[in-house]
Amino acid sequence: MIPHLTTALNGPLLDLEQRMLDAQPAIEHWFRLQWIERTVPFYASVDLRNSGFKLAPVDTNLFPGGFNNLNPDFLPLCVHAAQSAIEKICPEARGVLLIPENHTRNLFYLQNVAQLALILKRAGLNVRIGSLLPEISQPTRLALPNGSTLTLEPLQRRNNRLVLENFDPCVVLLNNDLSAGVPEILKNLEQTTLPPLAAGWTSRRKSQHFRAYDQVAAEFCQLLDIDPWLINPYFASCGQVDFKQSESEECLAYHVETILQKMRVKYAEYNVKDTPFVIVKADAGTYGMGIMTVKDASEIRGLNRKQRNKMAVVKEGMHVSDVLVQEGVYTFESINDAVAEPVVYMMDHFVVGGFYRVHTGRAVDENLNAPGMHFVPLAFDTSCILPNPDCAPDDTPNRFYAYAVVARIALLAAALELEAMEA
Amino acid sequence: MIPHLTTALNGPLLDLEQRMLDAQPAIEHWFRLQWIERTVPFYASVDLRNSGFKLAPVDTNLFPGGFNNLNPDFLPLCVHAAQSAIEKICPEARGVLLIPENHTRNLFYLQNVAQLALILKRAGLNVRIGSLLPEISQPTRLALPNGSTLTLEPLQRRNNRLVLENFDPCVVLLNNDLSAGVPEILKNLEQTTLPPLAAGWTSRRKSQHFRAYDQVAAEFCQLLDIDPWLINPYFASCGQVDFKQSESEECLAYHVETILQKMRVKYAEYNVKDTPFVIVKADAGTYGMGIMTVKDASEIRGLNRKQRNKMAVVKEGMHVSDVLVQEGVYTFESINDAVAEPVVYMMDHFVVGGFYRVHTGRAVDENLNAPGMHFVPLAFDTSCILPNPDCAPDDTPNRFYAYAVVARIALLAAALELEAMEA
């Protein structure tokens, strides 16, 4: 079962998918040369939005959760891809220390950690899980809904190495996005840390990612001779916003208006009848907090206190001052009456699967990465790497291939972004 | 459905599988370091025999047919692996010219060619198929049993490039083992030829492969602290055998007797009650022709004319003078009453699947790679790369993992063998 695309199947997207199919050898050749030049993140997930006239990434996560949401049939693909990543980055590695988020009660998240550990074990690594939580002062076994268990162990620092009791790993793999800052215990490690600490939300900015995406998408679209707007949302960023002081929002209102205006031009060009909207969200951080759908700049100027408070703080109580204004992309994929957006997972440069975020409580112009009882994941039932030119451009394998192409462009952008951080 | 192992499940093999499971991180670490040092063949298949007390390769094919026999669910694994291989060997490649065997009537083989072409296309390459057959003087479309078609095109030589009409490929991929010799049209090409021409049966010798396997298996078994005999069949080779002259067989009879004697010692050591046998076969060539099961050296001395003629010639009328004497490994895997042997497929260094050769007309001490109506392929229903230490060592995923380990040791031997050819 895959979501039904509720727009007419003859818009610009169909043309885009057809071009991707036709150009598949050129696209894969281009990617091959890019992977040789770039250091690809160990893993990533990309949130896409598919409006029928546009297919674009809206968020690239370098500490992906949700591996438990992938189709179990894709496990061998994950294992191959993890082996490739380890081979390139640290072939000598035998032991991996996995550091998860500090949630001990979010069982869905813990199942993701267990699935990641399983992938790495099947890839032939010794894997143990170290927790940053001070209350984990001894090995702690947690029961998971699927009947298995997960053991969290206290981290120990031994000179410049991060270790567990009787376990001196070669690699530290973060599945914690460092929203709360970089803990002292992780600093100046002699072990390889993946992703690098700079990829955490203490220093990473979404706007940097999308600037890199601009560059990569432009090159890709030149290859395909298409309008980059079809895969690239407009964006702008404002620093030094203080949601508690209304005067600091002028910059924000200005960018909202500018992007809406640019969108109106494009909507007219492509004969799109929908109302443009932008998403205003923290430039750093995650988890769908501090996110707002805006259709007019006046909404920004007229925020009430409750809205201001909601925008001012994201995960781990992190204070928001850098704000991203991003072109909103409608999701016109739906299952029954619920809106759906695809999330694509990659390890090394391989697309290993994905799932649809299906949300019954949200509208087509809202962020779906929001917790709550109305969210269900729907695993992709087939692989994203089996485009079939003999089928229609919007047939399942081909729509999935288009996802895989756009997700990998975002992955390349993340590679550029990490290079720039390290430079 | 996987074959039932008809021997008691507590012999040395169970111990071997248990050791492989326990040592999985050490094994994968060892392989990783090997792959970095070696140039791995583009693809290979390995015939294994599982006697319950021994699990060993008996043949390594560098021009594997039978991709059509793999589980269709493994197609994405093949695509990833093909992408890895292309990335390493020839990232600039866009077009691949596939050269199959000269069988236009063997529909099973042609389905293999179609499947290979499909894998390469899904991996993002332009693929066309060039035939060495003189009667293919124009593009010829052949209908396949599954309803698809395959187009063979005449090869053209343009200076030092091999081309088709309007197609100048970057890579020539041989699925033809050159049993009939290396055609002039393939010599001194400026394009990358995979595998190298020297890997064809004109120059390759099974005995060279098994000498390399001796070396690699010894190193592997030292790592696991096991007797190399558990994964390595004894062998010897005789050059200059002329099956039409009975006196030339003394060398052969001597080696048969020597290997049988060494086997008797091992069978006694491991308390194996079966009768040792050896396989006598051409040191070059394929297709199960010219293969004999021998339990006593006297059988060699007493060959009748029909047997001699049968041994003297293999595929493409190639004359046999180099002969391999190889320890026979019983296959104690069976499905219903038919004997079965696993064949494992690899692309780059990834195990991408496999199938069982199931043969109702053959015995446990006979070669199963023989054509005929009694042969059926049975695709592996799960991946070979998901060992599960929580299950018994002989559970399906773990038995498949043992296959994948031994097959990759044979792949490493093939890498050494190709390096030696090129030196």
Interface residues (C-beta under 8 A of the other chain):
Chain A: Q24 P25 A26 I27 E28 H29 F31 R32 L33 W35 I36 D73 F74 L75 P76 L77 V79 H80 A81 Q83 S84 I86 E87 P91 E92 A93 R94 G95 R122 A123 G124 L125 N126 F350 S383 I385 L386 P387
Chain B: Q24 P25 A26 I27 E28 H29 F31 R32 L33 W35 I36 D73 F74 L75 P76 L77 V79 H80 A81 Q83 S84 I86 E87 P91 E92 A93 R94 G95 R122 A123 G124 L125 N126 F350 S383 I385 L386 P387
